[in-house]
Amino acid sequence: MPKLDTRWPFTRRQALLAGISAGALRGPRYTQLFRGIYIESRVPFHPEIRTRAALLAHPPRAFASYHSAAKQYHLPVPHTPVEHVSVFDQADRRRRDGIVSHVAPAQPLVWVRGVPVPTPVQLFIDLAAMLDLVDLVVLGDAMVRSKRCTVQELVDACNAWCGPRAREARLAAGYVRAKVDSVMESRLRMLIVLAGLPEPQVNFEILDEIGQTLFALDLSYPELKLAVEYDGQQHREDLVQWNSDISRGDWLERHGWRRLPVVSTGIFRRPDETVERVHAALLDRGYKGLPHAPSDTWRTHFPVIR
């Protein structure tokens, strides 16, 4: 009788071959993840478990795609309640509640934590069909940050792509930058850029007298000595980080810099106020060629919640 590791997803057929009865599968010891796919109930939930379970419902050449592939890479994408699986042949698609099955063109696959997925650049192109521009740029920044690809590799792949949503993929790739430290920095930068304001420099390094890095600024206009930085709640909860931020702020003020902190409310609820603050700060610091009023393009991607 074959031994079955029930700590990982398994099919009903595998269970029966291993001597687990249909009645036992209906009992409290096992959890049904999808129709005909089970796991031991005591196994802690993890997103990768559902992805592996969804693949088991398909033939061996199936692979995790779209949001499910992004989860395998640990890349930031909006939550979706379904798993995405792609196959190369229409006949290999399977129907299950909670699984969306796609037919994909022939392409190379890579294995990430034991699961077949598209290459990072192909995943970016695929998700251009599902993600908002800002979410797609957030994804691209994270790919570069985690060394899944370079900015140039992403741009080149999108420029060469002639399939669906090619225009959207090329547009988003053009906004991807290296050295972006966090998702919120990506969102803040895109809010500023989509408002028609000059793009701030990412992670500008402040050097001491002997050329050693004192600290880096999230987003800044070095020629104006203006820093725009996301101030997350974790900075206040981490006393070491908080003290570091205070010291850095004191240094910037002593050396003629102006620091413009932005909190989550200024991105998710009142992006209009953030746009106005950055526009006013640029005007105050004497930026040449500043538009009289910000563009409204950002409003498509950043709703105002009063």
LODO-877672 format. One record per residue: x negated, z, y of N, C-alpha, C in turn; residue in three letters; residue number from 1. Coordinates in steps of 0.05 Angstrom, whole numbers, plus 5000, padded with zeros to 4 digits. Example, Ala and Ser with C-alpha at 12.3 -4.5 7.8 and 13.67 -1.06 7.14 Angstrom:
2
SITE/n.x/n.z/n.y/ca.x/ca.z/ca.y/c.x/c.z/c.y/donu/nuse
SITE/4736/5156/4886/4754/5156/4910/4736/5156/4934/Ala/1
SITE/4743/5142/4955/4727/5143/4979/4742/5157/5001/Ser/2
//
This chain:
306
SITE/n.x/n.z/n.y/ca.x/ca.z/ca.y/c.x/c.z/c.y/donu/nuse
SITE/4983/5000/4976/5000/5000/5000/4982/5000/5025/Met/1
SITE/4985/4980/5044/4968/4979/5067/4972/5003/5085/Pro/2
SITE/4949/5012/5097/4951/5035/5115/4957/5025/5143/Lys/3
SITE/4975/5038/5156/4984/5029/5183/4978/5051/5203/Leu/4
SITE/4964/5044/5225/4959/5063/5246/4983/5063/5265/Asp/5
SITE/5000/5083/5262/5025/5083/5277/5021/5094/5306/Thr/6
SITE/4996/5100/5313/4990/5109/5341/4989/5084/5359/Arg/7
SITE/4990/5060/5348/4991/5035/5363/5017/5021/5355/Trp/8
SITE/5027/5004/5372/5052/4990/5366/5050/4975/5339/Pro/9
SITE/5072/4974/5325/5073/4960/5300/5101/4949/5296/Phe/10
SITE/5103/4929/5279/5129/4915/5274/5144/4929/5252/Thr/11
SITE/5170/4923/5250/5187/4934/5229/5176/4925/5202/Arg/12
SITE/5168/4899/5201/5158/4889/5176/5132/4903/5167/Arg/13
SITE/5114/4908/5186/5090/4923/5179/5097/4951/5169/Gln/14
SITE/5117/4964/5181/5124/4991/5173/5135/4991/5145/Ala/15
SITE/5152/4972/5138/5164/4971/5112/5142/4965/5091/Leu/16
SITE/5123/4948/5097/5101/4942/5079/5084/4967/5074/Leu/17
SITE/5082/4984/5095/5066/5008/5093/5081/5031/5080/Ala/18
SITE/5106/5027/5072/5121/5048/5059/5138/5065/5078/Gly/19
SITE/5141/5057/5103/5158/5072/5122/5186/5060/5120/Ile/20
SITE/5205/5076/5114/5232/5066/5109/5246/5060/5135/Ser/21
SITE/5267/5043/5133/5283/5036/5157/5296/5061/5168/Ala/22
SITE/5304/5080/5151/5316/5105/5161/5296/5121/5177/Gly/23
SITE/5271/5122/5168/5251/5137/5182/5246/5125/5210/Ala/24
SITE/5247/5098/5211/5243/5085/5237/5265/5093/5257/Leu/25
SITE/5288/5099/5246/5311/5106/5264/5310/5136/5272/Arg/26
SITE/5292/5151/5259/5290/5180/5263/5273/5187/5287/Gly/27
SITE/5270/5213/5292/5255/5223/5316/5225/5218/5315/Pro/28
SITE/5214/5212/5292/5185/5209/5291/5175/5184/5305/Arg/29
SITE/5193/5164/5307/5184/5138/5318/5201/5130/5342/Tyr/30
SITE/5189/5116/5361/5203/5105/5384/5204/5075/5383/Thr/31
SITE/5227/5063/5388/5228/5034/5389/5222/5025/5417/Gln/32
SITE/5200/5010/5420/5192/4999/5446/5207/4974/5454/Leu/33
SITE/5210/4956/5435/5226/4932/5438/5240/4928/5411/Phe/34
SITE/5259/4911/5410/5272/4906/5384/5252/4898/5362/Arg/35
SITE/5251/4915/5342/5234/4910/5319/5205/4918/5323/Gly/36
SITE/5199/4932/5346/5171/4941/5352/5172/4971/5357/Ile/37
SITE/5155/4986/5343/5156/5015/5343/5128/5028/5349/Tyr/38
SITE/5129/5054/5354/5104/5070/5357/5112/5099/5351/Ile/39
SITE/5092/5115/5343/5097/5143/5339/5107/5156/5365/Glu/40
SITE/5127/5173/5363/5139/5185/5387/5120/5204/5401/Ser/41
SITE/5101/5215/5387/5083/5234/5400/5060/5221/5416/Arg/42
SITE/5058/5195/5415/5037/5181/5430/5045/5181/5460/Val/43
SITE/5027/5191/5477/5033/5191/5506/5038/5162/5516/Pro/44
SITE/5056/5160/5535/5062/5133/5545/5038/5123/5561/Phe/45
SITE/5033/5097/5558/5013/5084/5575/5022/5055/5578/His/46
SITE/5019/5044/5602/5028/5016/5606/5017/4996/5586/Pro/47
SITE/4993/5000/5578/4981/4981/5559/4995/4981/5532/Glu/48
SITE/5008/5003/5525/5022/5004/5500/5045/4984/5500/Ile/49
SITE/5060/4984/5522/5083/4965/5523/5073/4936/5522/Arg/50
SITE/5050/4930/5535/5039/4903/5535/5032/4895/5506/Thr/51
SITE/5018/4913/5492/5011/4907/5464/5036/4903/5447/Arg/52
SITE/5057/4919/5452/5081/4917/5437/5095/4890/5442/Ala/53
SITE/5095/4882/5467/5108/4856/5474/5093/4833/5460/Ala/54
SITE/5067/4834/5458/5052/4813/5444/5059/4812/5415/Leu/55
SITE/5064/4835/5403/5071/4836/5374/5096/4820/5368/Leu/56
SITE/5113/4816/5387/5138/4802/5383/5133/4772/5383/Ala/57
SITE/5109/4763/5388/5102/4735/5390/5081/4726/5369/His/58
SITE/5077/4701/5365/5056/4691/5347/5029/4699/5358/Pro/59
SITE/5008/4698/5341/4981/4709/5348/4969/4696/5373/Pro/60
SITE/4975/4672/5380/4962/4659/5403/4975/4666/5430/Arg/61
SITE/4995/4683/5429/5007/4692/5454/4987/4710/5470/Ala/62
SITE/4991/4711/5496/4974/4728/5513/4990/4741/5535/Phe/63
SITE/4980/4764/5544/4992/4778/5567/4987/4762/5592/Ala/64
SITE/5007/4759/5609/5005/4743/5633/5018/4757/5657/Ser/65
SITE/5014/4745/5680/5026/4754/5705/5022/4785/5709/Tyr/66
SITE/5043/4800/5714/5039/4829/5720/5027/4844/5697/His/67
SITE/5034/4836/5672/5023/4849/5649/4993/4845/5646/Ser/68
SITE/4984/4822/5653/4955/4816/5652/4941/4832/5674/Ala/69
SITE/4953/4833/5698/4942/4849/5720/4938/4878/5712/Ala/70
SITE/4958/4889/5697/4955/4917/5688/4931/4921/5670/Lys/71
SITE/4926/4901/5653/4903/4903/5635/4877/4904/5651/Gln/72
SITE/4876/4889/5673/4852/4888/5690/4851/4913/5708/Tyr/73
SITE/4873/4929/5709/4875/4951/5728/4875/4941/5757/His/74
SITE/4889/4920/5761/4891/4908/5788/4919/4915/5800/Leu/75
SITE/4920/4919/5827/4944/4927/5840/4965/4905/5843/Pro/76
SITE/4988/4907/5830/5010/4889/5834/5035/4906/5835/Val/77
SITE/5056/4896/5848/5081/4912/5850/5092/4917/5821/Pro/78
SITE/5106/4940/5818/5117/4947/5792/5139/4927/5784/His/79
SITE/5139/4921/5758/5161/4905/5747/5170/4919/5721/Thr/80
SITE/5196/4920/5715/5205/4934/5691/5202/4918/5666/Pro/81
SITE/5193/4893/5668/5190/4876/5644/5161/4870/5638/Val/82
SITE/5156/4862/5613/5129/4853/5605/5129/4823/5605/Glu/83
SITE/5107/4811/5614/5104/4782/5614/5085/4773/5592/His/84
SITE/5094/4755/5576/5078/4743/5554/5080/4713/5556/Val/85
SITE/5057/4699/5554/5056/4670/5554/5047/4659/5528/Ser/86
SITE/5057/4635/5522/5050/4621/5498/5043/4592/5506/Val/87
SITE/5031/4577/5488/5024/4549/5494/5044/4529/5484/Phe/88
SITE/5062/4538/5468/5082/4520/5456/5110/4532/5459/Asp/89
SITE/5129/4515/5467/5156/4524/5471/5168/4538/5447/Gln/90
SITE/5160/4528/5423/5170/4540/5398/5161/4568/5393/Ala/91
SITE/5139/4577/5407/5128/4603/5403/5141/4625/5421/Asp/92
SITE/5159/4617/5438/5173/4636/5456/5191/4654/5439/Arg/93
SITE/5194/4679/5447/5212/4697/5433/5229/4712/5453/Arg/94
SITE/5253/4718/5445/5272/4732/5463/5273/4761/5456/Arg/95
SITE/5268/4778/5475/5272/4807/5472/5280/4818/5499/Arg/96
SITE/5298/4838/5499/5304/4852/5524/5278/4866/5533/Asp/97
SITE/5272/4863/5559/5249/4876/5570/5224/4859/5569/Gly/98
SITE/5226/4834/5558/5203/4816/5556/5210/4789/5568/Ile/99
SITE/5194/4779/5585/5197/4752/5596/5176/4734/5583/Val/100
SITE/5184/4713/5570/5166/4696/5555/5163/4669/5571/Ser/101
SITE/5138/4661/5575/5131/4637/5590/5116/4617/5573/His/102
SITE/5118/4591/5581/5101/4571/5568/5079/4564/5588/Val/103
SITE/5054/4566/5580/5031/4561/5598/5016/4536/5590/Ala/104
SITE/5002/4524/5609/4985/4502/5602/4960/4512/5587/Pro/105
SITE/4947/4494/5573/4923/4502/5558/4902/4513/5578/Ala/106
SITE/4890/4535/5571/4871/4548/5588/4853/4567/5572/Gln/107
SITE/4830/4573/5582/4813/4594/5568/4825/4621/5572/Pro/108
SITE/4821/4638/5553/4830/4666/5554/4806/4685/5552/Leu/109
SITE/4809/4709/5562/4788/4730/5559/4802/4754/5547/Val/110
SITE/4787/4772/5536/4799/4796/5524/4791/4820/5541/Trp/111
SITE/4812/4835/5549/4808/4859/5566/4821/4882/5551/Val/112
SITE/4804/4901/5543/4814/4925/5528/4831/4916/5504/Arg/113
SITE/4821/4896/5490/4834/4887/5465/4858/4870/5468/Gly/114
SITE/4864/4860/5493/4887/4844/5498/4879/4817/5510/Val/115
SITE/4888/4794/5500/4882/4768/5512/4897/4764/5538/Pro/116
SITE/4882/4755/5558/4894/4751/5585/4881/4727/5597/Val/117
SITE/4893/4715/5619/4880/4693/5633/4855/4703/5647/Pro/118
SITE/4838/4685/5655/4815/4692/5672/4825/4703/5698/Thr/119
SITE/4810/4719/5712/4819/4730/5738/4829/4709/5758/Pro/120
SITE/4814/4687/5761/4822/4667/5781/4847/4653/5772/Val/121
SITE/4851/4648/5746/4876/4636/5737/4899/4655/5741/Gln/122
SITE/4895/4681/5737/4916/4701/5741/4924/4701/5770/Leu/123
SITE/4905/4699/5789/4911/4698/5817/4929/4674/5823/Phe/124
SITE/4922/4651/5812/4937/4627/5816/4965/4629/5805/Ile/125
SITE/4967/4641/5781/4993/4644/5768/5011/4662/5785/Asp/126
SITE/5000/4684/5795/5016/4703/5809/5024/4693/5837/Leu/127
SITE/5013/4671/5846/5022/4659/5871/5051/4651/5870/Ala/128
SITE/5061/4647/5845/5089/4640/5841/5108/4664/5843/Ala/129
SITE/5096/4688/5843/5113/4712/5841/5109/4732/5863/Met/130
SITE/5085/4732/5875/5078/4753/5895/5081/4743/5924/Leu/131
SITE/5088/4761/5941/5088/4756/5970/5059/4752/5978/Asp/132
SITE/5055/4738/6001/5029/4731/6011/5011/4756/6013/Leu/133
SITE/5022/4778/6024/5006/4802/6028/4998/4814/6001/Val/134
SITE/5017/4816/5983/5011/4827/5956/4990/4810/5942/Asp/135
SITE/4991/4784/5946/4971/4766/5933/4943/4770/5945/Leu/136
SITE/4942/4774/5971/4916/4780/5984/4905/4808/5975/Val/137
SITE/4923/4827/5972/4915/4853/5962/4903/4850/5934/Val/138
SITE/4916/4833/5917/4906/4828/5890/4878/4815/5892/Leu/139
SITE/4875/4795/5909/4849/4781/5911/4827/4799/5921/Gly/140
SITE/4833/4815/5941/4813/4835/5951/4804/4853/5928/Asp/141
SITE/4824/4862/5912/4817/4881/5890/4801/4867/5869/Ala/142
SITE/4806/4841/5863/4791/4826/5844/4761/4825/5852/Met/143
SITE/4757/4819/5878/4730/4818/5888/4717/4845/5888/Val/144
SITE/4732/4866/5896/4721/4893/5897/4712/4902/5869/Arg/145
SITE/4728/4895/5848/4721/4903/5821/4703/4884/5807/Ser/146
SITE/4693/4864/5822/4673/4845/5812/4685/4827/5790/Lys/147
SITE/4711/4823/5791/4723/4804/5772/4717/4775/5779/Arg/148
SITE/4712/4771/5805/4704/4744/5815/4694/4748/5843/Cys/149
SITE/4682/4727/5854/4674/4727/5882/4695/4713/5900/Thr/150
SITE/4693/4717/5926/4711/4704/5944/4709/4673/5940/Val/151
SITE/4684/4664/5939/4680/4635/5937/4691/4623/5911/Gln/152
SITE/4688/4638/5889/4699/4629/5863/4730/4627/5865/Glu/153
SITE/4742/4646/5878/4771/4646/5881/4780/4623/5899/Leu/154
SITE/4767/4619/5921/4773/4597/5939/4770/4570/5925/Val/155
SITE/4747/4566/5912/4742/4541/5898/4763/4535/5877/Asp/156
SITE/4771/4556/5861/4791/4552/5840/4818/4544/5852/Ala/157
SITE/4825/4557/5874/4851/4551/5886/4851/4524/5899/Cys/158
SITE/4829/4516/5911/4827/4489/5923/4828/4467/5901/Asn/159
SITE/4819/4473/5877/4819/4454/5856/4846/4453/5841/Ala/160
SITE/4862/4473/5845/4888/4475/5831/4908/4455/5842/Trp/161
SITE/4920/4440/5825/4940/4420/5834/4968/4426/5822/Cys/162
SITE/4970/4449/5809/4995/4456/5795/5015/4470/5814/Gly/163
SITE/5035/4483/5803/5055/4497/5819/5043/4518/5838/Pro/164
SITE/5055/4519/5862/5048/4539/5882/5019/4537/5891/Arg/165
SITE/5008/4513/5890/4980/4509/5898/4976/4517/5927/Ala/166
SITE/4995/4509/5944/4992/4515/5973/4991/4544/5978/Arg/167
SITE/5009/4560/5964/5010/4589/5968/4984/4602/5958/Glu/168
SITE/4973/4592/5936/4949/4603/5925/4925/4598/5944/Ala/169
SITE/4924/4574/5955/4902/4567/5974/4904/4584/5999/Arg/170
SITE/4928/4587/6009/4932/4603/6034/4923/4632/6030/Leu/171
SITE/4932/4644/6008/4924/4672/6003/4894/4675/5998/Ala/172
SITE/4883/4656/5983/4854/4658/5977/4838/4657/6003/Ala/173
SITE/4848/4642/6023/4834/4640/6048/4833/4666/6064/Gly/174
SITE/4850/4685/6057/4850/4711/6070/4835/4733/6055/Tyr/175
SITE/4826/4727/6030/4812/4747/6014/4785/4752/6025/Val/176
SITE/4776/4777/6026/4751/4785/6037/4735/4803/6017/Arg/177
SITE/4709/4803/6020/4692/4821/6004/4690/4848/6018/Ala/178
SITE/4683/4868/6003/4677/4895/6013/4701/4910/6023/Lys/179
SITE/4725/4901/6015/4749/4916/6023/4752/4940/6004/Val/180
SITE/4753/4964/6015/4752/4988/5998/4778/4997/5985/Asp/181
SITE/4801/4988/5996/4826/4998/5986/4849/4979/5991/Ser/182
SITE/4871/4984/5976/4895/4968/5980/4906/4971/6008/Val/183
SITE/4905/4995/6019/4917/5000/6046/4900/4986/6067/Met/184
SITE/4874/4984/6063/4858/4969/6082/4865/4940/6082/Glu/185
SITE/4871/4929/6058/4880/4901/6056/4906/4897/6071/Ser/186
SITE/4924/4916/6067/4950/4913/6081/4948/4915/6111/Arg/187
SITE/4931/4934/6120/4928/4938/6149/4915/4913/6161/Leu/188
SITE/4895/4902/6147/4882/4878/6158/4901/4854/6160/Arg/189
SITE/4918/4851/6139/4937/4829/6139/4959/4833/6161/Met/190
SITE/4967/4858/6166/4986/4863/6187/4974/4853/6214/Leu/191
SITE/4949/4860/6219/4936/4852/6244/4933/4822/6246/Ile/192
SITE/4925/4809/6224/4920/4780/6225/4946/4765/6228/Val/193
SITE/4967/4774/6213/4993/4760/6214/5007/4764/6241/Leu/194
SITE/4997/4784/6256/5008/4788/6283/4994/4769/6303/Ala/195
SITE/4976/4752/6294/4962/4733/6311/4940/4746/6327/Gly/196
SITE/4932/4770/6319/4910/4784/6332/4883/4776/6319/Leu/197
SITE/4861/4779/6333/4835/4772/6320/4830/4789/6295/Pro/198
SITE/4818/4776/6275/4813/4790/6250/4790/4810/6253/Glu/199
SITE/4794/4835/6246/4773/4854/6248/4752/4850/6226/Pro/200
SITE/4728/4859/6230/4707/4858/6210/4711/4879/6190/Gln/201
SITE/4706/4872/6165/4709/4891/6143/4684/4907/6137/Val/202
SITE/4686/4933/6136/4664/4951/6128/4639/4946/6144/Asn/203
SITE/4642/4946/6171/4618/4944/6188/4602/4969/6186/Phe/204
SITE/4576/4966/6182/4558/4989/6177/4545/4998/6203/Glu/205
SITE/4547/5024/6209/4533/5037/6231/4506/5047/6221/Ile/206
SITE/4484/5038/6234/4457/5045/6225/4444/5065/6243/Leu/207
SITE/4426/5081/6232/4411/5100/6248/4386/5087/6259/Asp/208
SITE/4369/5102/6271/4345/5091/6285/4326/5077/6266/Glu/209
SITE/4326/5084/6240/4307/5071/6222/4321/5051/6203/Ile/210
SITE/4346/5044/6210/4360/5024/6195/4375/5033/6171/Gly/211
SITE/4378/5060/6168/4393/5071/6146/4423/5072/6154/Gln/212
SITE/4440/5067/6134/4469/5067/6140/4479/5096/6144/Thr/213
SITE/4491/5101/6167/4503/5126/6173/4531/5127/6160/Leu/214
SITE/4547/5107/6165/4573/5104/6153/4583/5076/6158/Phe/215
SITE/4605/5069/6144/4617/5042/6147/4645/5046/6158/Ala/216
SITE/4654/5027/6175/4680/5028/6186/4699/5009/6171/Leu/217
SITE/4723/5019/6164/4741/5002/6148/4745/4975/6161/Asp/218
SITE/4756/4975/6185/4761/4951/6201/4752/4956/6229/Leu/219
SITE/4739/4937/6241/4728/4943/6268/4723/4917/6283/Ser/220
SITE/4720/4920/6309/4711/4899/6327/4685/4909/6340/Tyr/221
SITE/4662/4905/6326/4637/4917/6335/4630/4911/6364/Pro/222
SITE/4636/4886/6373/4628/4878/6400/4644/4893/6421/Glu/223
SITE/4668/4904/6413/4684/4920/6431/4682/4950/6426/Leu/224
SITE/4666/4957/6405/4664/4985/6396/4692/4997/6392/Lys/225
SITE/4708/4982/6377/4735/4990/6370/4738/4991/6339/Leu/226
SITE/4745/5014/6328/4749/5017/6300/4778/5022/6294/Ala/227
SITE/4789/5007/6274/4817/5011/6265/4815/5019/6236/Val/228
SITE/4824/5044/6230/4820/5054/6203/4845/5067/6192/Glu/229
SITE/4849/5061/6166/4872/5074/6152/4865/5103/6146/Tyr/230
SITE/4882/5121/6153/4878/5149/6149/4898/5159/6129/Asp/231
SITE/4889/5161/6103/4907/5169/6082/4910/5199/6080/Gly/232
SITE/4931/5208/6068/4936/5237/6065/4914/5251/6049/Gln/233
SITE/4901/5236/6030/4881/5248/6014/4857/5257/6031/Gln/234
SITE/4853/5245/6055/4832/5253/6072/4837/5282/6082/His/235
SITE/4862/5289/6086/4868/5316/6096/4867/5336/6073/Arg/236
SITE/4874/5327/6049/4874/5346/6027/4846/5351/6016/Glu/237
SITE/4827/5332/6021/4799/5335/6012/4783/5345/6036/Asp/238
SITE/4776/5371/6035/4763/5384/6058/4736/5371/6064/Leu/239
SITE/4721/5363/6043/4695/5350/6048/4699/5324/6063/Val/240
SITE/4719/5308/6054/4725/5282/6067/4735/5287/6095/Gln/241
SITE/4751/5307/6099/4762/5313/6125/4740/5320/6145/Trp/242
SITE/4722/5338/6136/4699/5345/6153/4682/5321/6159/Asn/243
SITE/4678/5303/6139/4663/5279/6144/4676/5261/6165/Ser/244
SITE/4703/5259/6163/4717/5242/6182/4715/5254/6210/Asp/245
SITE/4716/5280/6212/4714/5293/6239/4686/5288/6250/Ile/246
SITE/4665/5291/6234/4638/5286/6244/4634/5258/6252/Ser/247
SITE/4645/5239/6236/4643/5211/6243/4658/5205/6269/Arg/248
SITE/4682/5217/6271/4697/5212/6296/4682/5222/6320/Gly/249
SITE/4669/5246/6318/4653/5257/6340/4630/5238/6347/Asp/250
SITE/4617/5227/6326/4594/5209/6331/4604/5184/6345/Trp/251
SITE/4625/5173/6336/4636/5148/6349/4643/5153/6378/Leu/252
SITE/4656/5176/6383/4663/5182/6411/4639/5185/6429/Glu/253
SITE/4618/5199/6418/4594/5203/6434/4580/5176/6440/Arg/254
SITE/4583/5157/6423/4569/5131/6426/4587/5109/6437/His/255
SITE/4609/5117/6449/4625/5098/6464/4646/5082/6447/Gly/256
SITE/4650/5091/6422/4669/5077/6406/4697/5089/6410/Trp/257
SITE/4717/5073/6405/4745/5083/6405/4755/5079/6376/Arg/258
SITE/4766/5101/6365/4776/5100/6338/4807/5100/6338/Arg/259
SITE/4819/5081/6324/4848/5078/6324/4857/5084/6295/Leu/260
SITE/4865/5108/6289/4874/5114/6261/4903/5105/6256/Pro/261
SITE/4908/5095/6232/4934/5086/6224/4942/5100/6198/Val/262
SITE/4965/5112/6197/4975/5125/6173/4995/5107/6159/Val/263
SITE/5004/5116/6135/5021/5099/6118/5047/5091/6133/Ser/264
SITE/5058/5109/6149/5082/5103/6164/5078/5079/6182/Thr/265
SITE/5054/5076/6193/5048/5053/6210/5046/5027/6196/Gly/266
SITE/5048/5027/6169/5047/5002/6154/5074/4998/6140/Ile/267
SITE/5085/5019/6128/5109/5015/6112/5135/5020/6127/Phe/268
SITE/5134/5034/6149/5159/5039/6164/5158/5029/6192/Arg/269
SITE/5137/5033/6207/5135/5025/6234/5111/5007/6239/Arg/270
SITE/5109/4984/6225/5087/4966/6230/5088/4954/6258/Pro/271
SITE/5112/4954/6271/5114/4944/6298/5097/4962/6317/Asp/272
SITE/5098/4988/6312/5082/5006/6329/5052/5001/6325/Glu/273
SITE/5044/4996/6300/5015/4991/6295/5006/4966/6309/Thr/274
SITE/5022/4945/6307/5016/4920/6321/5013/4924/6351/Val/275
SITE/5031/4939/6362/5030/4944/6391/5005/4960/6398/Glu/276
SITE/4998/4980/6381/4975/4997/6387/4949/4981/6386/Arg/277
SITE/4947/4964/6365/4922/4948/6363/4920/4928/6386/Val/278
SITE/4943/4915/6392/4943/4896/6415/4935/4909/6441/His/279
SITE/4946/4933/6446/4940/4948/6470/4910/4956/6471/Ala/280
SITE/4900/4965/6448/4872/4974/6446/4853/4950/6451/Ala/281
SITE/4859/4927/6440/4843/4903/6445/4843/4896/6474/Leu/282
SITE/4866/4897/6486/4869/4891/6515/4853/4911/6531/Leu/283
SITE/4855/4936/6524/4841/4957/6539/4811/4954/6537/Asp/284
SITE/4801/4944/6513/4772/4941/6509/4762/4915/6520/Arg/285
SITE/4779/4899/6531/4770/4874/6545/4767/4850/6527/Gly/286
SITE/4782/4848/6505/4779/4825/6488/4787/4800/6502/Tyr/287
SITE/4770/4779/6501/4776/4754/6515/4793/4736/6498/Lys/288
SITE/4813/4723/6510/4829/4704/6495/4852/4717/6479/Gly/289
SITE/4858/4742/6485/4879/4756/6470/4906/4744/6478/Leu/290
SITE/4924/4738/6458/4950/4728/6465/4966/4748/6481/Pro/291
SITE/4983/4737/6499/4999/4755/6517/5016/4774/6500/His/292
SITE/5027/4764/6478/5043/4781/6460/5036/4774/6431/Ala/293
SITE/5037/4793/6413/5032/4787/6385/5052/4767/6373/Pro/294
SITE/5043/4753/6353/5061/4735/6338/5081/4752/6321/Ser/295
SITE/5104/4740/6315/5123/4754/6298/5120/4748/6268/Asp/296
SITE/5100/4733/6261/5097/4724/6233/5095/4748/6214/Thr/297
SITE/5084/4770/6223/5081/4794/6206/5108/4805/6197/Trp/298
SITE/5129/4800/6212/5155/4812/6206/5167/4802/6179/Arg/299
SITE/5158/4779/6170/5167/4769/6144/5157/4786/6121/Thr/300
SITE/5134/4799/6125/5120/4813/6104/5120/4844/6107/His/301
SITE/5125/4853/6131/5124/4882/6137/5150/4890/6151/Phe/302
SITE/5170/4898/6136/5196/4906/6148/5194/4931/6165/Pro/303
SITE/5208/4932/6186/5210/4956/6203/5233/4973/6193/Val/304
SITE/5227/4999/6188/5248/5018/6179/5249/5040/6199/Ile/305
SITE/5269/5041/6215/5271/5061/6237/5284/5086/6227/Arg/306
//
